[in-house]
Amino acid sequence: MRMLCTLGLLAIFLCACASPQIFDGTRAYQHVTAQMNFGTRPAGSAAARATGDYILARLAESGWQTETQELTYRNVPIRNIIGKRAQGRGPLILVGAHYDTRPRADQDPNNPNAPVPGANDGASGVAVLLELARVLDASKLQNEVWLVFFDAEDNGELNACALIPPPCDTTPWNWSVGAEYFAAHLRAQPQAVVIVDMIGDADQNIYYEQTSDKALQEELWRIAARLGYTRQFIAQPKWAMLDDHTPFLARGIRAVVLIDFDYPYWHTTQDTADKVSGSSLERVGRVLQTWLEGK
């Protein structure tokens, strides 16, 4: 009798362990607050370094192989972070987000020289990728998957003097410095690239971005519709963006950016955690989990 009971409990335990993990917006939101606790995170800062270390630790906890790609750009240290899973299984798919924040809130009418907190513009995309790292079922992946966290996306049109003390280079930066370097040094050709940026707005409206690969957009939006997210994933073109997908498009790689640019707090000091919703993170995360696992 005792043995039967023990075996029964073991069966229940094994069943529970085998149950699939589903993307959890509450867990993802915890990654937003964790990043915010480091303070503002512009490229080259101690807070950006700490954020990168946090990302590496979470990826390792979830069983991902990790790598870093480090460079110096106009005397500013830059670090891209890569998590890899299902190596060699099939054509490469890359899902990316930037983790740096803008050093000046140039769209803020009251505090244009203050740094941007970056809850949505930076932390939300990272949060989605870190929760994906936890929940993705490696046995269901038909492709090798890389989760890539880009540095130095958000200093476009500013210069190194916004990041480091004099003497500093006053030449304006391009956008997506980290992604540009990464794309230029790729040794494998991704089958698809999906960039996640500014997707945590509680009032979520994700339109087709006009420079993105249309067929890949349609594939993702069909999944969103099947999951019941047609109000938030709007199958109409609206914004045309320079973002971390742009360097991949320039190299003939299918790429899209998921972005909600109808965000009134963009590049202001009001881009704070209270503007971000776990439900919004969850919708994006579940679309990407479904797509990656081929459900």
KEMAR-221378 format. One record per residue (C-alpha): x, y negated, z negated; residue in three letters. Coordinates in nm, 2 decimals. Each point is the difference from the previous one (the first is absolute). Layout:
residues N
- X	Y	Z	ala
...
END
This chain:
residues 295
- 0.00	0.00	0.00	met
- 0.28	-0.24	-0.09	arg
- 0.18	0.08	0.32	met
- -0.30	-0.06	0.22	leu
- -0.06	-0.34	-0.17	cys
- 0.37	-0.09	0.06	thr
- -0.02	0.10	0.36	leu
- -0.33	-0.20	0.04	gly
- 0.16	-0.31	-0.14	leu
- 0.30	0.05	0.22	leu
- -0.22	0.03	0.31	ala
- -0.18	-0.32	-0.10	ile
- 0.33	-0.18	-0.05	phe
- 0.14	0.12	0.33	leu
- -0.32	-0.11	0.17	cys
- 0.02	-0.34	-0.15	ala
- 0.36	-0.04	0.10	cys
- -0.09	0.10	0.36	ala
- -0.28	-0.25	0.03	ser
- 0.10	-0.28	0.25	pro
- 0.11	-0.33	-0.11	gln
- -0.20	-0.30	0.12	ile
- 0.12	-0.35	0.03	phe
- -0.10	-0.19	-0.32	asp
- -0.04	-0.38	0.02	gly
- 0.04	-0.04	-0.38	thr
- 0.34	0.17	0.01	arg
- 0.10	-0.20	0.30	ala
- -0.09	-0.32	-0.18	tyr
- 0.23	0.09	-0.28	gln
- 0.29	-0.03	0.25	his
- -0.12	-0.35	0.08	val
- 0.02	-0.11	-0.37	thr
- 0.33	0.18	-0.04	ala
- 0.15	-0.21	0.28	gln
- -0.15	-0.32	-0.13	met
- 0.16	0.07	-0.34	asn
- 0.34	-0.04	0.17	phe
- -0.09	-0.36	0.09	gly
- 0.04	-0.15	0.35	thr
- 0.21	0.23	0.22	arg
- 0.16	-0.19	0.29	pro
- 0.28	0.17	0.20	ala
- 0.33	0.01	-0.19	gly
- -0.15	-0.06	-0.34	ser
- 0.05	0.21	-0.31	ala
- -0.38	0.05	-0.01	ala
- 0.01	0.14	0.36	ala
- 0.28	0.23	-0.10	arg
- -0.20	0.12	-0.30	ala
- -0.31	0.05	0.22	thr
- 0.21	0.21	0.24	gly
- 0.12	0.21	-0.29	asp
- -0.36	0.05	-0.11	tyr
- -0.10	0.11	0.35	ile
- 0.29	0.25	0.01	leu
- -0.09	0.15	-0.34	ala
- -0.37	0.04	0.10	arg
- 0.09	0.17	0.33	leu
- 0.24	0.24	-0.18	ala
- -0.27	0.08	-0.26	glu
- -0.23	0.10	0.29	ser
- 0.26	0.22	0.16	gly
- 0.10	-0.21	0.29	trp
- 0.36	-0.01	0.13	gln
- 0.12	-0.35	-0.03	thr
- 0.26	-0.21	0.19	glu
- 0.09	-0.37	0.00	thr
- 0.12	-0.22	0.28	gln
- 0.20	-0.30	-0.12	glu
- 0.13	-0.30	0.19	leu
- 0.09	-0.36	-0.06	thr
- -0.18	-0.27	0.20	tyr
- 0.14	-0.35	-0.02	arg
- 0.16	0.09	-0.34	asn
- -0.32	0.14	-0.14	val
- -0.01	0.37	-0.10	pro
- -0.28	0.19	0.17	ile
- -0.12	0.35	-0.08	arg
- -0.24	0.22	0.19	asn
- -0.13	0.31	-0.18	ile
- -0.11	0.32	0.17	ile
- -0.19	0.30	-0.13	gly
- -0.01	0.32	0.22	lys
- -0.22	0.30	-0.01	arg
- -0.05	0.31	0.23	ala
- 0.33	-0.06	0.18	gln
- 0.02	0.17	0.33	gly
- -0.36	0.11	0.01	arg
- -0.12	-0.21	0.29	gly
- 0.03	-0.34	0.17	pro
- 0.08	-0.27	-0.25	leu
- -0.27	-0.23	-0.14	ile
- 0.10	-0.31	-0.19	leu
- -0.22	-0.19	-0.25	val
- 0.15	-0.32	-0.12	gly
- -0.05	-0.30	-0.23	ala
- 0.22	-0.29	-0.11	his
- 0.08	-0.05	-0.37	tyr
- 0.16	-0.34	0.00	asp
- -0.20	-0.32	-0.08	thr
- 0.02	-0.35	0.15	arg
- 0.23	-0.23	-0.19	pro
- -0.21	-0.31	0.08	arg
- -0.38	-0.04	-0.01	ala
- 0.00	-0.22	0.31	asp
- -0.37	0.03	0.05	gln
- -0.07	-0.12	-0.36	asp
- -0.12	-0.36	0.00	pro
- 0.11	-0.06	-0.36	asn
- 0.31	0.21	-0.05	asn
- 0.16	0.06	0.34	pro
- 0.35	0.06	-0.14	asn
- -0.11	0.25	-0.26	ala
- 0.05	0.37	0.07	pro
- -0.29	0.22	0.12	val
- -0.10	0.26	-0.27	pro
- -0.07	0.25	0.29	gly
- -0.28	0.22	-0.15	ala
- -0.16	0.05	0.34	asn
- 0.28	-0.11	0.23	asp
- 0.25	0.26	-0.09	gly
- -0.12	0.20	-0.30	ala
- -0.32	0.13	0.15	ser
- 0.17	0.18	0.29	gly
- 0.26	0.14	-0.23	val
- -0.27	0.13	-0.23	ala
- -0.17	0.18	0.28	val
- 0.32	0.17	0.11	leu
- 0.09	0.11	-0.36	leu
- -0.34	0.15	-0.06	glu
- 0.02	0.18	0.34	leu
- 0.34	0.14	-0.11	ala
- -0.18	0.16	-0.30	arg
- -0.31	0.14	0.17	val
- 0.12	0.11	0.35	leu
- -0.02	0.38	0.03	asp
- 0.33	0.10	0.17	ala
- -0.15	0.33	0.11	ser
- -0.25	-0.19	0.21	lys
- 0.24	-0.23	0.17	leu
- 0.04	0.07	0.37	gln
- 0.27	-0.26	0.04	asn
- 0.32	-0.11	-0.17	glu
- -0.11	-0.30	-0.21	val
- 0.21	-0.30	-0.11	trp
- -0.13	-0.25	-0.25	leu
- 0.21	-0.31	0.06	val
- 0.02	-0.31	-0.23	phe
- 0.14	-0.29	0.19	phe
- 0.19	-0.29	-0.16	asp
- 0.02	-0.36	0.13	ala
- -0.33	-0.01	0.19	glu
- -0.12	-0.32	-0.16	asp
- 0.27	-0.26	0.04	asn
- -0.10	-0.09	0.36	gly
- 0.06	-0.37	0.09	glu
- 0.17	-0.06	-0.33	leu
- 0.38	0.04	-0.05	asn
- 0.25	0.16	-0.24	ala
- 0.00	-0.32	-0.21	cys
- -0.35	0.12	-0.13	ala
- 0.17	0.31	-0.12	leu
- 0.35	-0.07	-0.12	ile
- 0.19	-0.31	-0.14	pro
- 0.22	-0.22	0.22	pro
- 0.21	0.05	0.20	pro
- -0.28	0.16	0.21	cys
- -0.09	0.04	0.37	asp
- -0.27	-0.25	0.10	thr
- -0.09	0.19	0.32	thr
- -0.37	0.10	-0.01	pro
- -0.07	0.37	-0.04	trp
- -0.21	0.21	0.23	asn
- -0.28	0.20	-0.15	trp
- 0.05	0.37	-0.07	ser
- 0.38	0.00	-0.04	val
- 0.00	0.34	-0.18	gly
- -0.23	0.17	0.25	ala
- 0.19	-0.15	0.30	glu
- 0.32	0.15	-0.14	tyr
- -0.17	0.33	-0.07	phe
- -0.15	0.03	0.35	ala
- 0.33	-0.09	0.17	ala
- 0.18	0.28	-0.19	his
- -0.26	0.28	0.04	leu
- 0.15	0.33	0.10	arg
- -0.34	0.16	0.05	ala
- -0.29	-0.13	0.21	gln
- -0.32	-0.01	-0.20	pro
- -0.31	0.12	0.16	gln
- -0.19	-0.27	-0.19	ala
- 0.06	-0.28	-0.24	val
- -0.27	-0.14	-0.24	val
- 0.08	-0.31	-0.20	ile
- -0.21	-0.09	-0.30	val
- 0.00	-0.36	-0.11	asp
- -0.24	-0.22	-0.20	met
- -0.27	0.26	-0.03	ile
- -0.09	-0.04	-0.36	gly
- -0.24	-0.29	0.02	asp
- -0.32	0.07	-0.20	ala
- -0.19	-0.15	0.30	asp
- 0.15	0.24	0.25	gln
- -0.03	-0.06	0.37	asn
- 0.25	0.19	0.22	ile
- -0.03	-0.09	0.37	tyr
- 0.19	0.14	0.30	tyr
- 0.32	-0.20	0.01	glu
- 0.05	-0.10	0.36	gln
- 0.36	0.10	0.06	thr
- -0.04	0.35	-0.14	ser
- -0.04	0.32	0.19	asp
- -0.37	0.02	0.09	lys
- -0.03	0.38	0.02	ala
- 0.17	0.05	-0.34	leu
- -0.23	-0.27	-0.15	gln
- -0.31	0.18	0.14	glu
- 0.12	0.33	-0.15	glu
- 0.03	-0.16	-0.35	leu
- -0.32	-0.19	0.03	trp
- -0.19	0.32	0.09	arg
- 0.12	0.15	-0.32	ile
- -0.10	-0.31	-0.19	ala
- -0.35	0.02	0.15	ala
- -0.03	0.37	-0.09	arg
- 0.09	-0.08	-0.36	leu
- -0.27	-0.27	-0.01	gly
- 0.23	-0.31	0.02	tyr
- -0.15	-0.17	0.30	thr
- -0.07	-0.32	-0.19	arg
- 0.37	-0.04	-0.10	gln
- 0.16	0.15	0.32	phe
- -0.14	-0.22	0.27	ile
- 0.05	0.13	0.35	ala
- 0.05	-0.34	0.16	gln
- 0.32	-0.19	0.08	pro
- 0.08	-0.31	-0.20	lys
- 0.35	-0.10	-0.11	trp
- 0.33	0.04	0.20	ala
- 0.29	0.03	-0.25	met
- 0.37	0.02	-0.02	leu
- 0.06	0.26	-0.26	asp
- 0.20	0.31	-0.07	asp
- -0.16	0.19	0.29	his
- 0.14	-0.25	0.25	thr
- 0.35	0.14	0.02	pro
- -0.13	0.34	0.08	phe
- -0.24	-0.12	0.27	leu
- 0.30	-0.19	0.15	ala
- 0.17	0.34	0.04	arg
- -0.30	0.17	0.16	gly
- -0.11	0.19	-0.31	ile
- -0.37	0.03	-0.07	arg
- -0.06	-0.22	-0.30	ala
- -0.29	-0.17	-0.19	val
- -0.03	-0.23	-0.29	val
- -0.29	0.04	-0.24	leu
- -0.05	-0.36	-0.14	ile
- -0.28	-0.20	-0.15	asp
- 0.11	-0.35	0.10	phe
- -0.33	-0.16	-0.12	asp
- 0.17	-0.06	-0.33	tyr
- -0.02	-0.36	-0.13	pro
- 0.29	0.05	-0.25	tyr
- 0.26	0.09	0.27	trp
- 0.33	-0.16	-0.08	his
- -0.14	-0.19	-0.31	thr
- 0.06	0.03	-0.37	thr
- -0.35	0.15	-0.03	gln
- 0.10	0.34	0.16	asp
- -0.04	0.17	-0.34	thr
- -0.11	0.34	-0.12	ala
- -0.35	-0.10	-0.07	asp
- -0.06	-0.06	0.37	lys
- 0.09	0.37	0.08	val
- -0.26	0.28	-0.03	ser
- 0.08	0.37	-0.06	gly
- -0.30	0.08	0.22	ser
- 0.16	-0.18	0.29	ser
- 0.33	0.19	-0.05	leu
- -0.19	0.32	-0.02	glu
- -0.18	-0.05	0.33	arg
- 0.33	-0.06	0.18	val
- 0.17	0.29	-0.18	gly
- -0.28	0.25	0.08	arg
- 0.01	-0.09	0.37	val
- 0.37	0.05	0.01	leu
- -0.01	0.32	-0.20	gln
- -0.27	0.15	0.22	thr
- 0.20	-0.10	0.31	trp
- 0.33	0.14	-0.12	leu
- -0.15	0.33	-0.13	glu
- -0.19	0.05	0.33	gly
- -0.34	0.04	-0.17	lys
END
